[in-house]
Structures are given as C-alpha cells and as structure tokens.
Amino acid sequence: MTLDPPLTSAQIAAQEVKIRQENYIQRFLVAFDDLGAALLDIQNDQTISSQAEIDAHKRLWYSGLAGILSDGLDLIQQSHGQRAQVGDIVRAEAVIATDTEALGKGE
C-alpha cells in the first residue's frame, strides 16, 4: 500500500475548478459512486474513493483492503482518492450555498 503525498494548494485549486465543470456523465458516475457508498454504509454524499483514501491513511483493521482499492484507483488517475476528497468538499459546499440561499439565510 502506497500512501499518496498531500496535494499541493495549486493541485487542490485546479481540482476544485475541474469539479465545478463536471459534465452530466461525470455527475452521473459520482451519483453511482454515492449509491455504492450508501449501500456500504459510508457517510452520506461521500464517495467510495474518498473513504478508501481516508481509511488507508487511518490504518484501520481493514485499511489493507482500502489501500488496495486506493492504489488501484491511483493507476487510473494519480492521487484519485485525494482528488475525490476535494470533489466531495466542493459538491458539499455547493449544496450548502444553494440550501442556505433557498432558506433565506443568504440575505
């Protein structure tokens, strides 16, 4: 299991921009990932990719499996789990902003 180094501020900023520009297919794949996470009883609106990265770093009893998943995803996209964490945060912030405005608290 290889733990990725932390993303730099520039990498996080670039990922935030990319997440805000997700197209329909990308959003659908994230929703499918969220469904899988719900079935695995992972925290609401958190992707499996993000949780696998977190668990690998926490070195929980099952972190070996999480590390294997995280390493496998890193073969597809470098630092995939960390990029998924940024995506989870950006999407959550967008929901908070929308809901806050709808409730009239954004005034």
C-alpha positions in Angstrom: 0.0 0.0 0.0 1.4 3.4 -1.0 0.2 6.5 0.7 0.0 9.5 -1.6 1.7 12.7 -0.6 -0.7 15.5 0.3 -1.9 17.6 -2.7 -0.4 21.0 -3.0 -2.5 24.1 -2.8 -2.2 24.5 -6.6 -3.3 20.9 -7.2 -6.3 21.4 -4.9 -7.3 24.7 -6.6 -7.0 23.0 -10.0 -9.2 20.1 -8.9 -11.8 22.5 -7.5 -12.1 24.2 -10.9 -12.3 20.8 -12.6 -15.1 19.6 -10.2 -17.1 22.8 -10.8 -17.0 22.0 -14.5 -18.2 18.4 -14.3 -20.5 17.3 -17.1 -23.6 15.1 -16.9 -21.7 11.8 -17.3 -19.2 12.7 -14.6 -22.0 13.8 -12.2 -23.9 10.5 -13.0 -20.7 8.5 -12.2 -20.3 10.4 -8.9 -24.0 9.7 -8.1 -23.4 6.0 -8.8 -20.4 6.0 -6.5 -22.5 7.7 -3.8 -25.1 5.0 -4.2 -22.4 2.3 -3.7 -21.2 4.2 -0.7 -24.7 4.3 0.8 -25.0 0.5 0.3 -21.7 0.1 2.2 -23.0 2.5 4.9 -20.4 5.1 4.2 -21.2 8.7 5.3 -23.8 10.5 3.2 -22.6 12.0 0.0 -19.1 10.7 0.4 -17.6 8.6 -2.4 -16.1 5.2 -2.0 -12.9 6.6 -3.5 -12.7 9.3 -0.8 -13.5 6.9 2.0 -10.9 4.3 0.8 -8.2 7.0 0.9 -9.2 8.1 4.4 -9.3 4.6 5.7 -6.0 3.7 4.2 -4.4 6.7 6.0 -6.1 5.9 9.3 -4.6 2.3 9.1 -7.8 0.7 10.4 -8.0 -3.1 10.6 -9.4 -3.2 7.0 -7.1 -0.5 5.7 -5.2 -3.1 3.7 -8.3 -3.5 1.5 -8.9 0.2 1.4 -5.2 0.7 0.4 -5.5 -1.9 -2.4 -8.6 -0.1 -3.7 -6.9 3.3 -3.4 -3.8 2.1 -5.1 -5.8 0.5 -7.9 -7.7 3.8 -8.5 -4.4 5.6 -8.5 -3.4 3.5 -11.5 -6.4 5.1 -13.4 -5.8 8.7 -12.0 -2.9 9.9 -9.9 -4.0 10.7 -6.4 -7.5 9.6 -7.2 -8.7 9.3 -3.6 -7.4 12.8 -2.6 -9.0 14.3 -5.8 -12.2 12.5 -4.8 -12.0 14.2 -1.3 -11.7 17.6 -3.0 -14.7 16.8 -5.1 -16.7 15.7 -2.1 -15.9 19.0 -0.4 -16.7 21.2 -3.4 -20.0 19.4 -4.0 -21.0 19.7 -0.3 -20.2 23.4 -0.3 -22.3 23.9 -3.4 -25.3 22.2 -1.7 -24.8 24.3 1.4 -24.8 27.5 -0.6 -27.9 26.5 -2.5 -29.8 25.4 0.5 -28.7 28.4 2.6 -30.0 30.7 -0.2 -33.2 28.8 -0.5 -33.8 29.1 3.2 -33.3 32.9 3.0 -30.2 32.9 5.2 -28.0 34.1 2.4 -29.5 37.6 2.5 
